[in-house]
Amino acid sequence: MDLSNLKPAEGSVKNQGKRIGRGQGSGKGGTATRGHKGAKSRSGYSKKLGFEGGQMPLQRRVPKFGFTNINRKEYQGVNLDVIQQLVDDKKIKDTLDFDTLINLGLAGKNELVKILGRGELKTKLSVTAHKFTATAKAAIEAAGGEAVTL
């Protein structure tokens, strides 16, 4: 190493970029690289989402149909075979309540839980949830447990 090949450490010197709109002497004055007139040259301009240069945007071209019910209740489904697997893995013993479902990651704390009837339950369990399907309720009671609705 000698004076001819000294250079600053990697990443220590950053290129400051072009200083725009700092007078004619800078070479980037006048229109400040924005061209002449038009919306894009103005301050405060921001392109609207989905803007297609004045062409009718896709979102407005396609027909609208259907509606979304604002009062719809969404339930997080938990099937019987999942519950039976938890019993087999010794994660639950004789009761399955909402707090346990949250701790096991099967539901969020703000979600409503519905027990669904896929699979079979061999263990006597007391299951607490917001809703049960008819088949799930029958299967829980057939195994000697109880289905408690929150």
C-alpha positions, 0 to 999 in steps of 0.5 A: 500500500502506498499513497497512489492506491489509498481510498476510503473504507467501503461504504463510508463515502456516499454519493450525495445525488443531484441537487435539483432546482438550485439555479441555472449555474448548476445545470439542473435549474429552470424546470428542475428535470420536470419538463414543461407544464402538465400535472407531473411538473406541478408540486404536490402531484401524486398519481392516483392508484390505478391511473392509466394516463386518462384512459378509463381505469380498469376498476371503473371499466369492469361491471360491478355486482354482488354486495358484502354484508356488513353484519356478517359474522366470520367464525374460525373453524376447528375440526374434531380430528384436530381436537382429537390430535391435541388429546393424543399429543397430551396438549389437552386433558378433559376440557377445551376452552377458548383460552386454550384454543388461543394458547395453542394458536388455533384461534385469535383472541378477537375471533369467534370459534366454531367447532366443525364435525370432520373426523371423530372424537374418542375422548370424553371432553368438555368443549367450550366455543361460540358455535357448534355444527350439529354433527360436531355437537352429536359427536362430542356428546356421543363420546360422553362429553359436553358442548358448552356454547359461549 
